[in-house]
Amino acid sequence: MTEHHETEQESLMQFPCDFSIKVMGSATDDFYALVLEIVRHHTQEFAEKDVTTRPSKGGKYIAVTVPFVAQSRQQLDALYEELTGHERVLMVL
């Protein structure tokens, strides 16, 4: 049943497609660069001018949103795995 569910989810996305990933972490001077470095490991198909940041209300955290062209489910899985596995990343949406 799990395999069938995953197949249904995959069929909802047609690749390549526009995709955005939001990465949250502590608002340090280099968090933005860290996120872009990780995203670049998985795709070159984004424009840095389109990347946005948003600080938390208290300024302790920052969200970096990177829009890009996703090529495959495997690409997205690998990107999420690297981001969520990084010690400085608190959350990925």
PDB file of N, CA, C and O in Angstrom:
ATOM      1  N   MET A   1       0.828  -1.197   0.000  1.00  0.00           N
ATOM      2  CA  MET A   1       0.000   0.000   0.000  1.00  0.00           C
ATOM      3  C   MET A   1       0.868   1.255   0.000  1.00  0.00           C
ATOM      4  O   MET A   1       0.531   2.233  -0.667  1.00  0.00           O
ATOM      5  N   THR A   2       1.964   1.245   0.726  1.00  0.00           N
ATOM      6  CA  THR A   2       2.855   2.400   0.757  1.00  0.00           C
ATOM      7  C   THR A   2       3.416   2.687  -0.628  1.00  0.00           C
ATOM      8  O   THR A   2       3.482   3.845  -1.041  1.00  0.00           O
ATOM      9  N   GLU A   3       3.824   1.643  -1.351  1.00  0.00           N
ATOM     10  CA  GLU A   3       4.369   1.836  -2.694  1.00  0.00           C
ATOM     11  C   GLU A   3       3.336   2.486  -3.616  1.00  0.00           C
ATOM     12  O   GLU A   3       3.673   3.369  -4.405  1.00  0.00           O
ATOM     13  N   HIS A   4       2.099   2.054  -3.516  1.00  0.00           N
ATOM     14  CA  HIS A   4       1.038   2.629  -4.340  1.00  0.00           C
ATOM     15  C   HIS A   4       0.842   4.101  -4.019  1.00  0.00           C
ATOM     16  O   HIS A   4       0.676   4.920  -4.924  1.00  0.00           O
ATOM     17  N   HIS A   5       0.862   4.442  -2.734  1.00  0.00           N
ATOM     18  CA  HIS A   5       0.699   5.832  -2.302  1.00  0.00           C
ATOM     19  C   HIS A   5       1.829   6.696  -2.855  1.00  0.00           C
ATOM     20  O   HIS A   5       1.575   7.800  -3.338  1.00  0.00           O
ATOM     21  N   GLU A   6       3.065   6.218  -2.794  1.00  0.00           N
ATOM     22  CA  GLU A   6       4.194   6.982  -3.312  1.00  0.00           C
ATOM     23  C   GLU A   6       4.064   7.195  -4.816  1.00  0.00           C
ATOM     24  O   GLU A   6       4.390   8.269  -5.320  1.00  0.00           O
ATOM     25  N   THR A   7       3.600   6.198  -5.520  1.00  0.00           N
ATOM     26  CA  THR A   7       3.416   6.325  -6.966  1.00  0.00           C
ATOM     27  C   THR A   7       2.371   7.385  -7.277  1.00  0.00           C
ATOM     28  O   THR A   7       2.542   8.160  -8.218  1.00  0.00           O
ATOM     29  N   GLU A   8       1.295   7.432  -6.503  1.00  0.00           N
ATOM     30  CA  GLU A   8       0.275   8.455  -6.698  1.00  0.00           C
ATOM     31  C   GLU A   8       0.854   9.841  -6.470  1.00  0.00           C
ATOM     32  O   GLU A   8       0.584  10.755  -7.249  1.00  0.00           O
ATOM     33  N   GLN A   9       1.651  10.014  -5.410  1.00  0.00           N
ATOM     34  CA  GLN A   9       2.262  11.309  -5.139  1.00  0.00           C
ATOM     35  C   GLN A   9       3.187  11.720  -6.268  1.00  0.00           C
ATOM     36  O   GLN A   9       3.155  12.873  -6.699  1.00  0.00           O
ATOM     37  N   GLU A  10       3.998  10.817  -6.749  1.00  0.00           N
ATOM     38  CA  GLU A  10       4.928  11.140  -7.820  1.00  0.00           C
ATOM     39  C   GLU A  10       4.188  11.566  -9.083  1.00  0.00           C
ATOM     40  O   GLU A  10       4.650  12.448  -9.807  1.00  0.00           O
ATOM     41  N   SER A  11       3.053  10.948  -9.346  1.00  0.00           N
ATOM     42  CA  SER A  11       2.326  11.276 -10.560  1.00  0.00           C
ATOM     43  C   SER A  11       1.691  12.669 -10.494  1.00  0.00           C
ATOM     44  O   SER A  11       1.305  13.214 -11.528  1.00  0.00           O
ATOM     45  N   LEU A  12       1.578  13.249  -9.304  1.00  0.00           N
ATOM     46  CA  LEU A  12       1.016  14.584  -9.176  1.00  0.00           C
ATOM     47  C   LEU A  12       1.964  15.651  -9.705  1.00  0.00           C
ATOM     48  O   LEU A  12       1.526  16.741 -10.073  1.00  0.00           O
ATOM     49  N   MET A  13       3.253  15.351  -9.746  1.00  0.00           N
ATOM     50  CA  MET A  13       4.244  16.314 -10.218  1.00  0.00           C
ATOM     51  C   MET A  13       4.746  15.884 -11.593  1.00  0.00           C
ATOM     52  O   MET A  13       5.077  14.719 -11.817  1.00  0.00           O
ATOM     53  N   GLN A  14       4.794  16.828 -12.486  1.00  0.00           N
ATOM     54  CA  GLN A  14       5.338  16.598 -13.814  1.00  0.00           C
ATOM     55  C   GLN A  14       6.696  17.283 -13.876  1.00  0.00           C
ATOM     56  O   GLN A  14       6.800  18.481 -13.611  1.00  0.00           O
ATOM     57  N   PHE A  15       7.720  16.542 -14.220  1.00  0.00           N
ATOM     58  CA  PHE A  15       9.066  17.096 -14.277  1.00  0.00           C
ATOM     59  C   PHE A  15       9.484  17.333 -15.715  1.00  0.00           C
ATOM     60  O   PHE A  15       9.094  16.581 -16.608  1.00  0.00           O
ATOM     61  N   PRO A  16      10.275  18.374 -15.948  1.00  0.00           N
ATOM     62  CA  PRO A  16      10.720  19.397 -15.006  1.00  0.00           C
ATOM     63  C   PRO A  16       9.565  20.315 -14.604  1.00  0.00           C
ATOM     64  O   PRO A  16       8.585  20.463 -15.335  1.00  0.00           O
ATOM     65  N   CYS A  17       9.705  20.933 -13.412  1.00  0.00           N
ATOM     66  CA  CYS A  17       8.666  21.839 -12.930  1.00  0.00           C
ATOM     67  C   CYS A  17       9.284  22.911 -12.039  1.00  0.00           C
ATOM     68  O   CYS A  17      10.355  22.718 -11.464  1.00  0.00           O
ATOM     69  N   ASP A  18       8.596  24.035 -11.934  1.00  0.00           N
ATOM     70  CA  ASP A  18       9.013  25.089 -11.012  1.00  0.00           C
ATOM     71  C   ASP A  18       8.743  24.608  -9.596  1.00  0.00           C
ATOM     72  O   ASP A  18       7.699  24.020  -9.313  1.00  0.00           O
ATOM     73  N   PHE A  19       9.694  24.866  -8.715  1.00  0.00           N
ATOM     74  CA  PHE A  19       9.596  24.386  -7.347  1.00  0.00           C
ATOM     75  C   PHE A  19      10.275  25.397  -6.436  1.00  0.00           C
ATOM     76  O   PHE A  19      11.238  26.043  -6.849  1.00  0.00           O
ATOM     77  N   SER A  20       9.804  25.544  -5.230  1.00  0.00           N
ATOM     78  CA  SER A  20      10.456  26.405  -4.230  1.00  0.00           C
ATOM     79  C   SER A  20      10.692  25.603  -2.975  1.00  0.00           C
ATOM     80  O   SER A  20       9.860  24.795  -2.562  1.00  0.00           O
ATOM     81  N   ILE A  21      11.837  25.842  -2.380  1.00  0.00           N
ATOM     82  CA  ILE A  21      12.170  25.187  -1.126  1.00  0.00           C
ATOM     83  C   ILE A  21      12.481  26.274  -0.107  1.00  0.00           C
ATOM     84  O   ILE A  21      13.199  27.228  -0.406  1.00  0.00           O
ATOM     85  N   LYS A  22      11.933  26.124   1.104  1.00  0.00           N
ATOM     86  CA  LYS A  22      12.167  27.097   2.170  1.00  0.00           C
ATOM     87  C   LYS A  22      12.984  26.403   3.256  1.00  0.00           C
ATOM     88  O   LYS A  22      12.616  25.339   3.755  1.00  0.00           O
ATOM     89  N   VAL A  23      14.105  27.035   3.608  1.00  0.00           N
ATOM     90  CA  VAL A  23      15.031  26.462   4.571  1.00  0.00           C
ATOM     91  C   VAL A  23      15.170  27.431   5.739  1.00  0.00           C
ATOM     92  O   VAL A  23      15.442  28.614   5.537  1.00  0.00           O
ATOM     93  N   MET A  24      14.982  26.929   6.964  1.00  0.00           N
ATOM     94  CA  MET A  24      15.046  27.788   8.141  1.00  0.00           C
ATOM     95  C   MET A  24      16.200  27.385   9.048  1.00  0.00           C
ATOM     96  O   MET A  24      16.501  26.206   9.232  1.00  0.00           O
ATOM     97  N   GLY A  25      16.839  28.424   9.612  1.00  0.00           N
ATOM     98  CA  GLY A  25      17.947  28.202  10.525  1.00  0.00           C
ATOM     99  C   GLY A  25      18.229  29.464  11.312  1.00  0.00           C
ATOM    100  O   GLY A  25      17.510  30.457  11.193  1.00  0.00           O
ATOM    101  N   SER A  26      19.277  29.422  12.116  1.00  0.00           N
ATOM    102  CA  SER A  26      19.669  30.595  12.902  1.00  0.00           C
ATOM    103  C   SER A  26      20.147  31.702  11.978  1.00  0.00           C
ATOM    104  O   SER A  26      20.802  31.445  10.968  1.00  0.00           O
ATOM    105  N   ALA A  27      19.821  32.913  12.327  1.00  0.00           N
ATOM    106  CA  ALA A  27      20.162  34.074  11.493  1.00  0.00           C
ATOM    107  C   ALA A  27      21.624  34.451  11.705  1.00  0.00           C
ATOM    108  O   ALA A  27      21.932  35.426  12.391  1.00  0.00           O
ATOM    109  N   THR A  28      22.510  33.675  11.115  1.00  0.00           N
ATOM    110  CA  THR A  28      23.938  33.979  11.148  1.00  0.00           C
ATOM    111  C   THR A  28      24.329  34.609   9.816  1.00  0.00           C
ATOM    112  O   THR A  28      23.592  34.518   8.835  1.00  0.00           O
ATOM    113  N   ASP A  29      25.491  35.243   9.794  1.00  0.00           N
ATOM    114  CA  ASP A  29      25.941  35.928   8.585  1.00  0.00           C
ATOM    115  C   ASP A  29      26.084  34.998   7.385  1.00  0.00           C
ATOM    116  O   ASP A  29      25.932  35.440   6.246  1.00  0.00           O
ATOM    117  N   ASP A  30      26.372  33.721   7.620  1.00  0.00           N
ATOM    118  CA  ASP A  30      26.660  32.829   6.503  1.00  0.00           C
ATOM    119  C   ASP A  30      25.575  31.792   6.210  1.00  0.00           C
ATOM    120  O   ASP A  30      25.791  30.908   5.381  1.00  0.00           O
ATOM    121  N   PHE A  31      24.415  31.874   6.868  1.00  0.00           N
ATOM    122  CA  PHE A  31      23.374  30.868   6.639  1.00  0.00           C
ATOM    123  C   PHE A  31      22.854  30.920   5.204  1.00  0.00           C
ATOM    124  O   PHE A  31      22.653  29.875   4.586  1.00  0.00           O
ATOM    125  N   TYR A  32      22.638  32.091   4.678  1.00  0.00           N
ATOM    126  CA  TYR A  32      22.179  32.268   3.295  1.00  0.00           C
ATOM    127  C   TYR A  32      23.144  31.564   2.337  1.00  0.00           C
ATOM    128  O   TYR A  32      22.711  30.802   1.472  1.00  0.00           O
ATOM    129  N   ALA A  33      24.435  31.815   2.486  1.00  0.00           N
ATOM    130  CA  ALA A  33      25.444  31.208   1.609  1.00  0.00           C
ATOM    131  C   ALA A  33      25.463  29.689   1.764  1.00  0.00           C
ATOM    132  O   ALA A  33      25.645  28.968   0.783  1.00  0.00           O
ATOM    133  N   LEU A  34      25.277  29.205   2.979  1.00  0.00           N
ATOM    134  CA  LEU A  34      25.241  27.767   3.223  1.00  0.00           C
ATOM    135  C   LEU A  34      24.093  27.116   2.456  1.00  0.00           C
ATOM    136  O   LEU A  34      24.279  26.085   1.810  1.00  0.00           O
ATOM    137  N   VAL A  35      22.915  27.717   2.529  1.00  0.00           N
ATOM    138  CA  VAL A  35      21.746  27.173   1.832  1.00  0.00           C
ATOM    139  C   VAL A  35      21.995  27.149   0.329  1.00  0.00           C
ATOM    140  O   VAL A  35      21.723  26.143  -0.325  1.00  0.00           O
ATOM    141  N   LEU A  36      22.506  28.241  -0.222  1.00  0.00           N
ATOM    142  CA  LEU A  36      22.759  28.276  -1.667  1.00  0.00           C
ATOM    143  C   LEU A  36      23.808  27.250  -2.081  1.00  0.00           C
ATOM    144  O   LEU A  36      23.695  26.646  -3.147  1.00  0.00           O
ATOM    145  N   GLU A  37      24.808  27.053  -1.262  1.00  0.00           N
ATOM    146  CA  GLU A  37      25.841  26.058  -1.569  1.00  0.00           C
ATOM    147  C   GLU A  37      25.230  24.657  -1.656  1.00  0.00           C
ATOM    148  O   GLU A  37      25.536  23.896  -2.575  1.00  0.00           O
ATOM    149  N   ILE A  38      24.379  24.327  -0.708  1.00  0.00           N
ATOM    150  CA  ILE A  38      23.736  23.010  -0.722  1.00  0.00           C
ATOM    151  C   ILE A  38      22.808  22.875  -1.918  1.00  0.00           C
ATOM    152  O   ILE A  38      22.815  21.842  -2.587  1.00  0.00           O
ATOM    153  N   VAL A  39      22.015  23.891  -2.199  1.00  0.00           N
ATOM    154  CA  VAL A  39      21.108  23.830  -3.348  1.00  0.00           C
ATOM    155  C   VAL A  39      21.904  23.666  -4.644  1.00  0.00           C
ATOM    156  O   VAL A  39      21.494  22.922  -5.535  1.00  0.00           O
ATOM    157  N   ARG A  40      23.041  24.357  -4.750  1.00  0.00           N
ATOM    158  CA  ARG A  40      23.875  24.245  -5.959  1.00  0.00           C
ATOM    159  C   ARG A  40      24.448  22.843  -6.150  1.00  0.00           C
ATOM    160  O   ARG A  40      24.768  22.462  -7.276  1.00  0.00           O
ATOM    161  N   HIS A  41      24.582  22.074  -5.080  1.00  0.00           N
ATOM    162  CA  HIS A  41      25.027  20.683  -5.218  1.00  0.00           C
ATOM    163  C   HIS A  41      24.024  19.871  -6.029  1.00  0.00           C
ATOM    164  O   HIS A  41      24.373  18.853  -6.627  1.00  0.00           O
ATOM    165  N   HIS A  42      22.787  20.327  -6.042  1.00  0.00           N
ATOM    166  CA  HIS A  42      21.713  19.540  -6.645  1.00  0.00           C
ATOM    167  C   HIS A  42      21.107  20.159  -7.900  1.00  0.00           C
ATOM    168  O   HIS A  42      20.456  19.464  -8.680  1.00  0.00           O
ATOM    169  N   THR A  43      21.313  21.442  -8.098  1.00  0.00           N
ATOM    170  CA  THR A  43      20.800  22.092  -9.305  1.00  0.00           C
ATOM    171  C   THR A  43      21.527  23.406  -9.546  1.00  0.00           C
ATOM    172  O   THR A  43      21.926  24.096  -8.608  1.00  0.00           O
ATOM    173  N   GLN A  44      21.688  23.733 -10.801  1.00  0.00           N
ATOM    174  CA  GLN A  44      22.210  25.041 -11.190  1.00  0.00           C
ATOM    175  C   GLN A  44      21.077  25.894 -11.760  1.00  0.00           C
ATOM    176  O   GLN A  44      21.288  27.037 -12.164  1.00  0.00           O
ATOM    177  N   GLU A  45      19.885  25.325 -11.785  1.00  0.00           N
ATOM    178  CA  GLU A  45      18.764  25.966 -12.451  1.00  0.00           C
ATOM    179  C   GLU A  45      17.956  26.859 -11.519  1.00  0.00           C
ATOM    180  O   GLU A  45      16.758  26.662 -11.317  1.00  0.00           O
ATOM    181  N   PHE A  46      18.654  27.854 -10.955  1.00  0.00           N
ATOM    182  CA  PHE A  46      17.951  28.878 -10.189  1.00  0.00           C
ATOM    183  C   PHE A  46      18.717  30.183 -10.336  1.00  0.00           C
ATOM    184  O   PHE A  46      19.919  30.201 -10.600  1.00  0.00           O
ATOM    185  N   ALA A  47      17.991  31.258 -10.161  1.00  0.00           N
ATOM    186  CA  ALA A  47      18.597  32.587 -10.259  1.00  0.00           C
ATOM    187  C   ALA A  47      18.691  33.160  -8.853  1.00  0.00           C
ATOM    188  O   ALA A  47      17.686  33.270  -8.151  1.00  0.00           O
ATOM    189  N   GLU A  48      19.890  33.520  -8.449  1.00  0.00           N
ATOM    190  CA  GLU A  48      20.076  34.037  -7.094  1.00  0.00           C
ATOM    191  C   GLU A  48      19.249  35.292  -6.844  1.00  0.00           C
ATOM    192  O   GLU A  48      18.867  35.570  -5.708  1.00  0.00           O
ATOM    193  N   LYS A  49      18.975  36.040  -7.891  1.00  0.00           N
ATOM    194  CA  LYS A  49      18.160  37.252  -7.731  1.00  0.00           C
ATOM    195  C   LYS A  49      16.732  36.926  -7.285  1.00  0.00           C
ATOM    196  O   LYS A  49      16.040  37.788  -6.744  1.00  0.00           O
ATOM    197  N   ASP A  50      16.292  35.690  -7.508  1.00  0.00           N
ATOM    198  CA  ASP A  50      14.942  35.278  -7.110  1.00  0.00           C
ATOM    199  C   ASP A  50      14.876  34.686  -5.703  1.00  0.00           C
ATOM    200  O   ASP A  50      13.788  34.425  -5.192  1.00  0.00           O
ATOM    201  N   VAL A  51      16.024  34.476  -5.080  1.00  0.00           N
ATOM    202  CA  VAL A  51      16.071  33.919  -3.731  1.00  0.00           C
ATOM    203  C   VAL A  51      15.635  35.015  -2.751  1.00  0.00           C
ATOM    204  O   VAL A  51      16.065  36.164  -2.851  1.00  0.00           O
ATOM    205  N   THR A  52      14.778  34.636  -1.811  1.00  0.00           N
ATOM    206  CA  THR A  52      14.303  35.605  -0.823  1.00  0.00           C
ATOM    207  C   THR A  52      14.654  35.138   0.586  1.00  0.00           C
ATOM    208  O   THR A  52      14.835  33.948   0.840  1.00  0.00           O
ATOM    209  N   THR A  53      14.743  36.101   1.487  1.00  0.00           N
ATOM    210  CA  THR A  53      14.978  35.792   2.894  1.00  0.00           C
ATOM    211  C   THR A  53      13.933  36.511   3.731  1.00  0.00           C
ATOM    212  O   THR A  53      13.410  37.559   3.351  1.00  0.00           O
ATOM    213  N   ARG A  54      13.649  35.921   4.870  1.00  0.00           N
ATOM    214  CA  ARG A  54      12.706  36.547   5.792  1.00  0.00           C
ATOM    215  C   ARG A  54      13.144  36.235   7.216  1.00  0.00           C
ATOM    216  O   ARG A  54      13.202  35.071   7.612  1.00  0.00           O
ATOM    217  N   PRO A  55      13.450  37.272   7.982  1.00  0.00           N
ATOM    218  CA  PRO A  55      13.836  37.040   9.373  1.00  0.00           C
ATOM    219  C   PRO A  55      12.604  36.738  10.230  1.00  0.00           C
ATOM    220  O   PRO A  55      11.487  37.136   9.900  1.00  0.00           O
ATOM    221  N   SER A  56      12.830  36.031  11.328  1.00  0.00           N
ATOM    222  CA  SER A  56      11.747  35.795  12.278  1.00  0.00           C
ATOM    223  C   SER A  56      11.437  37.112  12.994  1.00  0.00           C
ATOM    224  O   SER A  56      12.199  38.074  12.900  1.00  0.00           O
ATOM    225  N   LYS A  57      10.333  37.142  13.696  1.00  0.00           N
ATOM    226  CA  LYS A  57       9.903  38.361  14.386  1.00  0.00           C
ATOM    227  C   LYS A  57      10.981  38.893  15.324  1.00  0.00           C
ATOM    228  O   LYS A  57      11.211  40.101  15.381  1.00  0.00           O
ATOM    229  N   GLY A  58      11.635  38.013  16.052  1.00  0.00           N
ATOM    230  CA  GLY A  58      12.678  38.432  16.983  1.00  0.00           C
ATOM    231  C   GLY A  58      14.057  38.544  16.354  1.00  0.00           C
ATOM    232  O   GLY A  58      14.999  39.010  16.996  1.00  0.00           O
ATOM    233  N   GLY A  59      14.182  38.115  15.095  1.00  0.00           N
ATOM    234  CA  GLY A  59      15.451  38.215  14.401  1.00  0.00           C
ATOM    235  C   GLY A  59      16.449  37.102  14.708  1.00  0.00           C
ATOM    236  O   GLY A  59      17.586  37.138  14.236  1.00  0.00           O
ATOM    237  N   LYS A  60      16.032  36.129  15.485  1.00  0.00           N
ATOM    238  CA  LYS A  60      16.941  35.036  15.855  1.00  0.00           C
ATOM    239  C   LYS A  60      17.082  34.008  14.736  1.00  0.00           C
ATOM    240  O   LYS A  60      18.112  33.343  14.628  1.00  0.00           O
ATOM    241  N   TYR A  61      16.043  33.874  13.899  1.00  0.00           N
ATOM    242  CA  TYR A  61      16.028  32.878  12.833  1.00  0.00           C
ATOM    243  C   TYR A  61      15.807  33.561  11.492  1.00  0.00           C
ATOM    244  O   TYR A  61      15.378  34.712  11.416  1.00  0.00           O
ATOM    245  N   ILE A  62      16.116  32.812  10.434  1.00  0.00           N
ATOM    246  CA  ILE A  62      15.900  33.322   9.085  1.00  0.00           C
ATOM    247  C   ILE A  62      15.391  32.185   8.205  1.00  0.00           C
ATOM    248  O   ILE A  62      15.781  31.029   8.369  1.00  0.00           O
ATOM    249  N   ALA A  63      14.517  32.534   7.274  1.00  0.00           N
ATOM    250  CA  ALA A  63      14.030  31.584   6.275  1.00  0.00           C
ATOM    251  C   ALA A  63      14.573  32.024   4.924  1.00  0.00           C
ATOM    252  O   ALA A  63      14.460  33.188   4.541  1.00  0.00           O
ATOM    253  N   VAL A  64      15.161  31.077   4.211  1.00  0.00           N
ATOM    254  CA  VAL A  64      15.692  31.336   2.871  1.00  0.00           C
ATOM    255  C   VAL A  64      14.849  30.519   1.909  1.00  0.00           C
ATOM    256  O   VAL A  64      14.774  29.296   2.028  1.00  0.00           O
ATOM    257  N   THR A  65      14.213  31.190   0.953  1.00  0.00           N
ATOM    258  CA  THR A  65      13.376  30.515  -0.038  1.00  0.00           C
ATOM    259  C   THR A  65      14.072  30.557  -1.387  1.00  0.00           C
ATOM    260  O   THR A  65      14.421  31.622  -1.897  1.00  0.00           O
ATOM    261  N   VAL A  66      14.265  29.368  -1.950  1.00  0.00           N
ATOM    262  CA  VAL A  66      14.975  29.247  -3.228  1.00  0.00           C
ATOM    263  C   VAL A  66      14.038  28.631  -4.259  1.00  0.00           C
ATOM    264  O   VAL A  66      13.708  27.449  -4.164  1.00  0.00           O
ATOM    265  N   PRO A  67      13.604  29.421  -5.248  1.00  0.00           N
ATOM    266  CA  PRO A  67      12.825  28.859  -6.346  1.00  0.00           C
ATOM    267  C   PRO A  67      13.791  28.300  -7.399  1.00  0.00           C
ATOM    268  O   PRO A  67      14.817  28.911  -7.696  1.00  0.00           O
ATOM    269  N   PHE A  68      13.452  27.140  -7.956  1.00  0.00           N
ATOM    270  CA  PHE A  68      14.307  26.534  -8.975  1.00  0.00           C
ATOM    271  C   PHE A  68      13.487  25.599  -9.852  1.00  0.00           C
ATOM    272  O   PHE A  68      12.308  25.365  -9.587  1.00  0.00           O
ATOM    273  N   VAL A  69      14.104  25.071 -10.882  1.00  0.00           N
ATOM    274  CA  VAL A  69      13.455  24.117 -11.763  1.00  0.00           C
ATOM    275  C   VAL A  69      13.874  22.716 -11.314  1.00  0.00           C
ATOM    276  O   VAL A  69      15.039  22.336 -11.431  1.00  0.00           O
ATOM    277  N   ALA A  70      12.915  21.965 -10.804  1.00  0.00           N
ATOM    278  CA  ALA A  70      13.187  20.596 -10.361  1.00  0.00           C
ATOM    279  C   ALA A  70      13.132  19.666 -11.564  1.00  0.00           C
ATOM    280  O   ALA A  70      12.217  19.742 -12.383  1.00  0.00           O
ATOM    281  N   GLN A  71      14.118  18.795 -11.656  1.00  0.00           N
ATOM    282  CA  GLN A  71      14.213  17.885 -12.797  1.00  0.00           C
ATOM    283  C   GLN A  71      13.630  16.503 -12.527  1.00  0.00           C
ATOM    284  O   GLN A  71      13.191  15.823 -13.455  1.00  0.00           O
ATOM    285  N   SER A  72      13.622  16.079 -11.252  1.00  0.00           N
ATOM    286  CA  SER A  72      13.130  14.735 -10.933  1.00  0.00           C
ATOM    287  C   SER A  72      12.811  14.617  -9.452  1.00  0.00           C
ATOM    288  O   SER A  72      13.234  15.437  -8.637  1.00  0.00           O
ATOM    289  N   ARG A  73      12.064  13.589  -9.128  1.00  0.00           N
ATOM    290  CA  ARG A  73      11.758  13.287  -7.733  1.00  0.00           C
ATOM    291  C   ARG A  73      13.042  12.928  -6.980  1.00  0.00           C
ATOM    292  O   ARG A  73      13.216  13.298  -5.819  1.00  0.00           O
ATOM    293  N   GLN A  74      13.929  12.208  -7.652  1.00  0.00           N
ATOM    294  CA  GLN A  74      15.199  11.810  -7.038  1.00  0.00           C
ATOM    295  C   GLN A  74      16.025  13.045  -6.671  1.00  0.00           C
ATOM    296  O   GLN A  74      16.659  13.077  -5.616  1.00  0.00           O
ATOM    297  N   GLN A  75      16.018  14.052  -7.532  1.00  0.00           N
ATOM    298  CA  GLN A  75      16.745  15.293  -7.255  1.00  0.00           C
ATOM    299  C   GLN A  75      16.184  15.958  -5.996  1.00  0.00           C
ATOM    300  O   GLN A  75      16.944  16.381  -5.125  1.00  0.00           O
ATOM    301  N   LEU A  76      14.869  16.048  -5.900  1.00  0.00           N
ATOM    302  CA  LEU A  76      14.240  16.664  -4.732  1.00  0.00           C
ATOM    303  C   LEU A  76      14.532  15.877  -3.460  1.00  0.00           C
ATOM    304  O   LEU A  76      14.816  16.460  -2.414  1.00  0.00           O
ATOM    305  N   ASP A  77      14.463  14.564  -3.552  1.00  0.00           N
ATOM    306  CA  ASP A  77      14.747  13.726  -2.387  1.00  0.00           C
ATOM    307  C   ASP A  77      16.177  13.933  -1.892  1.00  0.00           C
ATOM    308  O   ASP A  77      16.413  14.057  -0.691  1.00  0.00           O
ATOM    309  N   ALA A  78      17.128  13.970  -2.827  1.00  0.00           N
ATOM    310  CA  ALA A  78      18.537  14.156  -2.453  1.00  0.00           C
ATOM    311  C   ALA A  78      18.764  15.532  -1.829  1.00  0.00           C
ATOM    312  O   ALA A  78      19.520  15.665  -0.867  1.00  0.00           O
ATOM    313  N   LEU A  79      18.111  16.548  -2.378  1.00  0.00           N
ATOM    314  CA  LEU A  79      18.236  17.902  -1.839  1.00  0.00           C
ATOM    315  C   LEU A  79      17.664  17.975  -0.425  1.00  0.00           C
ATOM    316  O   LEU A  79      18.311  18.507   0.477  1.00  0.00           O
ATOM    317  N   TYR A  80      16.458  17.444  -0.227  1.00  0.00           N
ATOM    318  CA  TYR A  80      15.846  17.439   1.107  1.00  0.00           C
ATOM    319  C   TYR A  80      16.713  16.664   2.098  1.00  0.00           C
ATOM    320  O   TYR A  80      16.873  17.079   3.246  1.00  0.00           O
ATOM    321  N   GLU A  81      17.267  15.545   1.655  1.00  0.00           N
ATOM    322  CA  GLU A  81      18.091  14.728   2.542  1.00  0.00           C
ATOM    323  C   GLU A  81      19.334  15.497   2.998  1.00  0.00           C
ATOM    324  O   GLU A  81      19.677  15.476   4.180  1.00  0.00           O
ATOM    325  N   GLU A  82      20.007  16.173   2.066  1.00  0.00           N
ATOM    326  CA  GLU A  82      21.201  16.922   2.453  1.00  0.00           C
ATOM    327  C   GLU A  82      20.848  18.101   3.366  1.00  0.00           C
ATOM    328  O   GLU A  82      21.534  18.351   4.357  1.00  0.00           O
ATOM    329  N   LEU A  83      19.783  18.817   3.029  1.00  0.00           N
ATOM    330  CA  LEU A  83      19.394  19.958   3.854  1.00  0.00           C
ATOM    331  C   LEU A  83      18.973  19.530   5.253  1.00  0.00           C
ATOM    332  O   LEU A  83      19.439  20.102   6.237  1.00  0.00           O
ATOM    333  N   THR A  84      18.111  18.545   5.355  1.00  0.00           N
ATOM    334  CA  THR A  84      17.625  18.128   6.668  1.00  0.00           C
ATOM    335  C   THR A  84      18.717  17.449   7.487  1.00  0.00           C
ATOM    336  O   THR A  84      18.630  17.401   8.714  1.00  0.00           O
ATOM    337  N   GLY A  85      19.724  16.935   6.836  1.00  0.00           N
ATOM    338  CA  GLY A  85      20.820  16.288   7.531  1.00  0.00           C
ATOM    339  C   GLY A  85      21.878  17.259   8.046  1.00  0.00           C
ATOM    340  O   GLY A  85      22.749  16.877   8.828  1.00  0.00           O
ATOM    341  N   HIS A  86      21.802  18.509   7.609  1.00  0.00           N
ATOM    342  CA  HIS A  86      22.803  19.491   8.030  1.00  0.00           C
ATOM    343  C   HIS A  86      22.474  19.993   9.430  1.00  0.00           C
ATOM    344  O   HIS A  86      21.324  20.313   9.730  1.00  0.00           O
ATOM    345  N   GLU A  87      23.477  20.058  10.272  1.00  0.00           N
ATOM    346  CA  GLU A  87      23.272  20.428  11.669  1.00  0.00           C
ATOM    347  C   GLU A  87      22.752  21.846  11.864  1.00  0.00           C
ATOM    348  O   GLU A  87      22.139  22.131  12.893  1.00  0.00           O
ATOM    349  N   ARG A  88      22.980  22.741  10.907  1.00  0.00           N
ATOM    350  CA  ARG A  88      22.547  24.127  11.077  1.00  0.00           C
ATOM    351  C   ARG A  88      21.154  24.400  10.522  1.00  0.00           C
ATOM    352  O   ARG A  88      20.602  25.480  10.730  1.00  0.00           O
ATOM    353  N   VAL A  89      20.596  23.442   9.830  1.00  0.00           N
ATOM    354  CA  VAL A  89      19.248  23.603   9.259  1.00  0.00           C
ATOM    355  C   VAL A  89      18.228  23.099  10.279  1.00  0.00           C
ATOM    356  O   VAL A  89      18.288  21.954  10.727  1.00  0.00           O
ATOM    357  N   LEU A  90      17.293  23.978  10.635  1.00  0.00           N
ATOM    358  CA  LEU A  90      16.275  23.626  11.625  1.00  0.00           C
ATOM    359  C   LEU A  90      15.044  23.000  10.994  1.00  0.00           C
ATOM    360  O   LEU A  90      14.432  22.106  11.579  1.00  0.00           O
ATOM    361  N   MET A  91      14.671  23.467   9.789  1.00  0.00           N
ATOM    362  CA  MET A  91      13.455  22.979   9.146  1.00  0.00           C
ATOM    363  C   MET A  91      13.533  23.245   7.648  1.00  0.00           C
ATOM    364  O   MET A  91      14.122  24.229   7.200  1.00  0.00           O
ATOM    365  N   VAL A  92      12.921  22.335   6.883  1.00  0.00           N
ATOM    366  CA  VAL A  92      12.841  22.490   5.429  1.00  0.00           C
ATOM    367  C   VAL A  92      11.397  22.273   5.011  1.00  0.00           C
ATOM    368  O   VAL A  92      10.777  21.270   5.367  1.00  0.00           O
ATOM    369  N   LEU A  93      10.874  23.215   4.260  1.00  0.00           N
ATOM    370  CA  LEU A  93       9.508  23.100   3.729  1.00  0.00           C
ATOM    371  C   LEU A  93       9.553  23.156   2.211  1.00  0.00           C
ATOM    372  O   LEU A  93       8.512  23.077   1.559  1.00  0.00           O
TER     373      LEU A  93
END
